Amino acid sequence: MKKIIFLQIMQNMDKNTELEFLLDDALKTEPDFILSDGFADKVTAKVSRSFAWNQYLKEFLYYLAVLVGIVGVLAAMAFIWYKSSIENWITFILSNISWVVGVNVLLVFILFTDRVLLRYFFYKNSSEII
């Protein structure tokens, strides 16, 4: 039993030395291509802009979720304390659908522009200056 384990260990060591030989050979040979000047800077800038965009978008979604939650709590309070009915709300919303949709789209657009677009463009502009 010990002999089998020893042989397996030796085989694994042989495989490791073969892999080390291949890795050393790959690292010693020159690549067939040449990277442009400033390649690392360009990649870093793209990755940082992508990260910033994702962060700003997540923050926008958090703000939007908070606003939807506040509206939900206010609607629940109106139903509980003022004993309003769903039919009254539906008729009000349907009779003023253009205003309701317009105000909601405007608020989401302003929030998106403020939380995502402006911050991203300022970040992109400041990173290009440096």
MARBA-3410 file (N, C-alpha, C, O; in Angstrom, 1 decimal):
130
0.8,-1.2,0.0,0.0,0.0,0.0,0.9,1.3,0.0,0.6,2.2,-0.7 ~ 1.9,1.3,0.8,2.8,2.4,0.9,3.5,2.6,-0.4,3.9,3.7,-0.8 ~ 3.8,1.5,-1.1,4.6,1.5,-2.3,3.7,2.2,-3.4,4.2,3.0,-4.2 ~ 2.4,1.9,-3.4,1.5,2.5,-4.4,1.4,4.0,-4.1,1.4,4.8,-5.1 ~ 1.3,4.4,-2.9,1.2,5.8,-2.6,2.4,6.5,-3.0,2.4,7.7,-3.5
3.6,5.9,-2.7,4.9,6.5,-3.1,5.0,6.7,-4.6,5.5,7.7,-5.1 ~ 4.5,5.7,-5.4,4.6,5.8,-6.8,3.7,6.9,-7.3,4.0,7.6,-8.3 ~ 2.5,7.0,-6.7,1.6,8.1,-7.1,2.2,9.5,-6.8,2.1,10.4,-7.6 ~ 2.8,9.6,-5.7,3.5,10.9,-5.4,4.6,11.2,-6.4,4.7,12.3,-6.8 ~ 5.4,10.2,-6.7,6.4,10.4,-7.7,5.9,10.7,-9.1,6.4,11.6,-9.8
4.8,10.1,-9.5,4.1,10.5,-10.8,3.7,11.9,-10.7,3.8,12.6,-11.7 ~ 3.1,12.3,-9.6,2.6,13.7,-9.5,3.8,14.7,-9.5,3.7,15.8,-10.1 ~ 4.9,14.3,-8.9,6.1,15.2,-9.0,6.6,15.3,-10.4,7.1,16.3,-10.8 ~ 6.6,14.1,-11.1,7.0,14.2,-12.5,6.1,15.1,-13.3,6.6,15.9,-14.2 ~ 4.8,15.1,-13.1,3.9,16.0,-13.8,4.2,17.4,-13.5,4.1,18.3,-14.3
4.4,17.7,-12.2,4.7,19.0,-11.8,6.0,19.5,-12.5,6.1,20.7,-12.9 ~ 7.0,18.7,-12.6,8.2,19.2,-13.2,8.0,19.4,-14.7,8.6,20.3,-15.3 ~ 7.2,18.6,-15.3,6.8,18.8,-16.8,6.1,20.1,-16.9,6.4,20.9,-17.8 ~ 5.2,20.4,-16.0,4.4,21.7,-16.1,5.4,22.8,-15.8,5.3,23.9,-16.5 ~ 6.3,22.7,-14.9,7.2,23.8,-14.6,8.1,24.0,-15.9,8.4,25.1,-16.2
8.5,22.9,-16.5,9.3,23.1,-17.7,8.6,23.8,-18.8,9.1,24.7,-19.5 ~ 7.3,23.4,-19.0,6.5,24.1,-20.1,6.3,25.6,-19.7,6.3,26.4,-20.6 ~ 6.0,25.8,-18.4,5.8,27.2,-18.0,7.1,28.1,-18.2,7.0,29.2,-18.7 ~ 8.2,27.5,-17.8,9.5,28.2,-18.0,9.7,28.5,-19.5,10.2,29.6,-19.8 ~ 9.5,27.5,-20.3,9.7,27.6,-21.7,8.7,28.7,-22.3,9.2,29.5,-23.1
7.5,28.7,-21.9,6.5,29.8,-22.3,6.9,31.2,-21.9,6.8,32.1,-22.7 ~ 7.5,31.3,-20.7,7.8,32.6,-20.2,9.1,33.1,-20.8,9.4,34.3,-20.9 ~ 10.0,32.2,-21.3,11.3,32.6,-21.9,11.1,33.0,-23.3,12.0,33.8,-23.8 ~ 10.2,32.5,-24.0,10.0,32.9,-25.5,9.3,34.2,-25.6,8.5,34.6,-24.8 ~ 9.7,34.9,-26.6,9.1,36.2,-26.9,7.7,36.0,-27.6,7.5,35.1,-28.3
6.7,36.9,-27.3,5.4,36.7,-27.9,5.5,37.1,-29.4,6.4,37.8,-29.8 ~ 4.5,36.7,-30.2,4.4,37.0,-31.6,3.8,38.3,-31.9,3.6,38.7,-33.0 ~ 3.4,39.1,-30.8,2.7,40.4,-31.0,3.4,41.4,-30.1,4.1,41.1,-29.2 ~ 3.1,42.7,-30.5,3.7,43.8,-29.7,2.5,44.6,-29.2,1.6,45.0,-30.0 ~ 2.5,45.0,-28.0,1.4,45.8,-27.4,1.8,47.3,-27.7,2.9,47.7,-27.7
0.7,48.1,-27.9,1.0,49.5,-28.2,1.4,50.2,-26.9,1.3,49.7,-25.8 ~ 2.0,51.4,-27.1,2.4,52.2,-26.0,1.2,52.6,-25.2,0.2,53.0,-25.8 ~ 1.3,52.6,-23.9,0.2,53.0,-23.1,-1.0,52.0,-23.0,-2.1,52.3,-22.6 ~ -0.7,50.7,-23.4,-1.7,49.7,-23.4,-2.3,49.5,-22.0,-3.5,49.4,-21.8 ~ -1.4,49.4,-21.0,-1.9,49.2,-19.6,-2.7,50.4,-19.1,-3.7,50.2,-18.4
-2.3,51.6,-19.5,-3.1,52.8,-19.1,-4.5,52.8,-19.7,-5.4,53.1,-19.0 ~ -4.6,52.4,-21.0,-5.9,52.3,-21.6,-6.8,51.2,-21.0,-7.9,51.5,-20.8 ~ -6.2,50.1,-20.7,-7.0,49.0,-20.1,-7.4,49.5,-18.7,-8.6,49.2,-18.3 ~ -6.5,50.1,-17.9,-6.9,50.6,-16.6,-8.0,51.6,-16.7,-8.9,51.6,-15.8 ~ -7.9,52.5,-17.6,-8.9,53.5,-17.8,-10.3,52.9,-18.1,-11.3,53.3,-17.6
-10.3,51.9,-19.0,-11.6,51.3,-19.4,-12.2,50.5,-18.2,-13.4,50.6,-18.0 ~ -11.3,49.8,-17.5,-11.8,49.1,-16.3,-12.4,50.0,-15.3,-13.4,49.7,-14.7 ~ -11.7,51.1,-15.0,-12.1,52.0,-14.0,-13.4,52.7,-14.4,-14.3,52.9,-13.5 ~ -13.5,53.1,-15.7,-14.8,53.7,-16.1,-16.0,52.7,-16.0,-17.1,53.0,-15.6 ~ -15.7,51.4,-16.4,-16.7,50.4,-16.3,-17.1,50.2,-14.8,-18.3,50.1,-14.5
-16.1,50.2,-13.9,-16.4,50.0,-12.5,-17.2,51.2,-12.0,-18.2,51.0,-11.2 ~ -16.9,52.4,-12.4,-17.6,53.6,-11.9,-19.0,53.6,-12.5,-20.0,53.9,-11.7 ~ -19.2,53.2,-13.7,-20.6,53.1,-14.3,-21.4,52.1,-13.5,-22.6,52.4,-13.2 ~ -20.9,51.0,-13.2,-21.6,50.0,-12.4,-22.0,50.5,-11.0,-23.1,50.3,-10.6 ~ -21.0,51.2,-10.4,-21.3,51.7,-9.1,-22.4,52.8,-9.1,-23.3,52.8,-8.3
-22.3,53.7,-10.1,-23.3,54.7,-10.2,-24.7,54.2,-10.5,-25.7,54.6,-10.0 ~ -24.7,53.1,-11.4,-26.0,52.5,-11.7,-26.6,51.8,-10.5,-27.8,51.9,-10.3 ~ -25.8,51.1,-9.7,-26.3,50.5,-8.5,-26.8,51.5,-7.5,-27.9,51.3,-6.9 ~ -26.1,52.6,-7.4,-26.6,53.7,-6.5,-27.9,54.2,-6.9,-28.8,54.5,-6.1 ~ -28.1,54.4,-8.2,-29.4,54.9,-8.8,-30.5,53.9,-8.5,-31.6,54.3,-8.1
-30.2,52.6,-8.6,-31.2,51.6,-8.3,-31.6,51.6,-6.8,-32.7,51.4,-6.5 ~ -30.6,51.8,-6.0,-30.9,51.9,-4.5,-31.8,53.1,-4.3,-32.8,53.0,-3.5 ~ -31.5,54.3,-4.8,-32.3,55.4,-4.7,-33.7,55.2,-5.2,-34.7,55.6,-4.6 ~ -33.8,54.6,-6.3,-35.1,54.3,-6.9,-35.9,53.3,-6.0,-37.1,53.5,-5.9 ~ -35.3,52.3,-5.5,-35.9,51.4,-4.6,-36.4,52.1,-3.3,-37.5,51.8,-2.8
-35.6,53.0,-2.8,-36.0,53.8,-1.6,-37.3,54.6,-2.0,-38.2,54.7,-1.2 ~ -37.3,55.3,-3.1,-38.4,56.1,-3.5,-39.7,55.3,-3.7,-40.8,55.7,-3.2 ~ -39.5,54.1,-4.3,-40.7,53.2,-4.5,-41.2,52.7,-3.1,-42.4,52.6,-2.9 ~ -40.3,52.5,-2.2,-40.6,52.0,-0.8,-41.4,53.2,-0.1,-42.4,52.9,0.6 ~ -40.9,54.4,-0.2,-41.6,55.5,0.4,-43.0,55.7,-0.1,-43.9,55.9,0.6
-43.1,55.6,-1.4,-44.5,55.7,-2.0,-45.4,54.6,-1.6,-46.5,54.8,-1.3 ~ -44.8,53.4,-1.5,-45.6,52.3,-1.0,-46.0,52.5,0.5,-47.2,52.1,0.8 ~ -45.2,53.0,1.3,-45.5,53.2,2.7,-46.6,54.3,2.8,-47.5,54.2,3.6 ~ -46.4,55.4,2.0,-47.5,56.4,2.0,-48.8,55.9,1.5,-49.8,56.3,2.0 ~ -48.8,55.1,0.5,-50.0,54.5,0.0,-50.7,53.6,1.1,-51.9,53.6,1.2
-49.9,52.8,1.7,-50.4,52.0,2.8,-51.0,52.8,3.9,-52.0,52.4,4.5 ~ -50.3,53.9,4.3,-50.8,54.8,5.3,-52.2,55.4,4.9,-53.1,55.5,5.7 ~ -52.3,55.8,3.6,-53.5,56.3,3.1,-54.6,55.3,3.2,-55.8,55.7,3.5 ~ -54.3,54.1,2.9,-55.4,53.0,2.9,-55.8,52.8,4.4,-57.0,52.5,4.6 ~ -54.8,52.8,5.3,-55.2,52.4,6.7,-55.8,53.6,7.4,-56.9,53.4,8.0
-55.2,54.8,7.4,-55.6,55.9,8.2,-56.8,56.6,7.6,-57.7,57.0,8.3 ~ -56.8,56.8,6.3,-57.9,57.6,5.7,-58.9,56.7,5.1,-59.9,57.2,4.5 ~ -58.8,55.4,5.2,-59.8,54.4,4.7,-60.2,54.7,3.3,-61.3,54.6,2.9 ~ -59.1,55.0,2.5,-59.4,55.2,1.0,-59.5,53.8,0.4,-59.0,52.8,0.9 ~ -60.2,53.8,-0.7,-60.4,52.5,-1.4,-59.5,52.4,-2.7,-59.1,53.4,-3.2
-59.3,51.2,-3.1,-58.5,51.0,-4.3,-59.2,51.6,-5.6,-58.6,52.0,-6.5 ~ -60.5,51.5,-5.6,-61.3,52.0,-6.7,-61.1,53.5,-6.9,-61.0,54.0,-8.0 ~ -61.1,54.3,-5.8,-60.8,55.7,-5.9,-59.5,56.0,-6.5,-59.3,56.9,-7.3 ~ -58.5,55.2,-6.0,-57.1,55.4,-6.5,-57.0,55.1,-8.0,-56.4,55.8,-8.8 ~ -57.6,54.0,-8.4,-57.6,53.6,-9.8,-58.3,54.6,-10.7,-57.8,54.9,-11.8
-59.4,55.1,-10.3,-60.1,56.1,-11.1,-59.3,57.4,-11.2,-59.3,58.0,-12.2 ~ -58.7,57.8,-10.1,-57.9,59.0,-10.1,-56.7,58.8,-11.0,-56.4,59.7,-11.8 ~ -56.0,57.7,-10.9,-54.8,57.5,-11.8,-55.2,57.4,-13.2,-54.6,57.9,-14.1 ~ -56.3,56.7,-13.5,-56.7,56.5,-14.9,-57.3,57.8,-15.5,-57.1,58.0,-16.7 ~ -57.9,58.6,-14.7,-58.4,59.9,-15.3,-57.3,60.9,-15.5,-57.4,61.8,-16.3
-56.1,60.7,-14.8,-55.0,61.6,-14.9,-53.7,60.8,-15.4,-52.6,61.1,-14.9 ~ -53.9,59.9,-16.2,-52.8,59.0,-16.6,-51.7,59.7,-17.2,-50.5,59.4,-17.0 ~ -52.0,60.7,-18.1,-50.9,61.4,-18.7,-50.0,62.2,-17.7,-48.8,62.2,-17.8 ~ -50.7,62.8,-16.7,-49.9,63.5,-15.7,-49.1,62.5,-14.8,-48.0,62.8,-14.5 ~ -49.7,61.5,-14.4,-49.1,60.5,-13.5,-47.8,59.9,-14.2,-46.8,59.8,-13.7
-48.0,59.5,-15.5,-46.9,58.9,-16.2,-45.8,60.0,-16.5,-44.6,59.7,-16.3 ~ -46.2,61.2,-16.9,-45.3,62.2,-17.2,-44.4,62.6,-15.9,-43.2,62.8,-16.1 ~ -45.1,62.8,-14.8,-44.3,63.1,-13.6,-43.4,62.0,-13.2,-42.3,62.3,-12.8 ~ -43.8,60.8,-13.3,-43.0,59.6,-12.9,-41.8,59.5,-13.8,-40.7,59.3,-13.4 ~ -42.0,59.7,-15.1,-40.9,59.6,-16.1,-39.9,60.7,-15.8,-38.7,60.5,-15.9
-40.4,61.9,-15.6,-39.6,63.1,-15.3,-38.8,62.9,-14.1,-37.6,63.2,-14.1 ~ -39.4,62.4,-13.0,-38.6,62.1,-11.8,-37.5,61.1,-11.9,-36.4,61.2,-11.4 ~ -37.9,60.0,-12.6,-36.9,58.9,-12.9,-35.7,59.5,-13.8,-34.6,59.2,-13.5 ~ -36.1,60.2,-14.8,-35.1,60.8,-15.6,-34.1,61.8,-14.9,-32.9,61.7,-15.1 ~ -34.7,62.6,-14.0,-33.9,63.5,-13.3,-33.0,62.8,-12.3,-31.8,63.1,-12.2
-33.5,61.8,-11.6,-32.8,61.0,-10.7,-31.6,60.2,-11.5,-30.5,60.2,-11.0 ~ -31.9,59.7,-12.6,-30.9,58.9,-13.4,-29.8,59.9,-13.9,-28.6,59.6,-13.8 ~ -30.3,61.0,-14.4,-29.3,62.0,-14.9,-28.4,62.5,-13.7,-27.2,62.6,-13.9 ~ -29.0,62.8,-12.6,-28.2,63.3,-11.4,-27.3,62.2,-10.8,-26.1,62.5,-10.5 ~ -27.8,61.0,-10.6,-27.0,60.0,-9.9,-26.1,59.2,-10.8,-25.1,58.7,-10.3
-26.4,59.1,-12.1,-25.5,58.3,-13.0,-24.8,59.1,-14.0,-23.6,59.2,-14.0 ~ -25.5,59.8,-14.9,-24.9,60.4,-16.1,-24.0,61.5,-15.7,-22.8,61.5,-16.2 ~ -24.4,62.5,-14.9,-23.5,63.6,-14.6,-22.3,63.1,-13.9,-21.2,63.6,-14.1 ~ -22.5,62.2,-12.9,-21.3,61.8,-12.1,-20.3,61.0,-13.0,-19.1,61.1,-12.9 ~ -20.9,60.2,-13.9,-20.0,59.4,-14.8,-19.3,60.3,-15.8,-18.1,60.1,-16.0
-19.9,61.3,-16.4,-19.3,62.2,-17.3,-18.2,63.1,-16.6,-17.2,63.3,-17.1 ~ -18.5,63.5,-15.3,-17.5,64.2,-14.6,-16.3,63.3,-14.3,-15.2,63.8,-14.4 ~ -16.6,62.1,-13.9,-15.5,61.1,-13.6,-14.7,60.9,-14.9,-13.4,60.9,-14.8 ~ -15.4,60.7,-16.0,-14.6,60.4,-17.3,-13.8,61.6,-17.7,-12.7,61.4,-18.1 ~ -14.4,62.8,-17.5,-13.6,64.0,-17.9,-12.4,64.2,-17.0,-11.4,64.6,-17.5
-12.6,64.0,-15.7,-11.5,64.2,-14.8,-10.4,63.1,-15.0,-9.2,63.4,-14.8 ~ -10.8,61.9,-15.4,-9.8,60.9,-15.6,-9.0,61.1,-16.9,-7.9,60.7,-17.0 ~ -9.6,61.8,-17.9,-8.9,62.1,-19.1,-8.0,63.2,-19.0,-7.0,63.3,-19.7 ~ -8.3,64.2,-18.1,-7.4,65.3,-17.9,-6.1,64.8,-17.2,-5.0,65.3,-17.6 ~ -6.2,63.9,-16.3,-5.0,63.5,-15.5,-4.2,62.6,-16.4,-3.2,62.0,-16.0
END
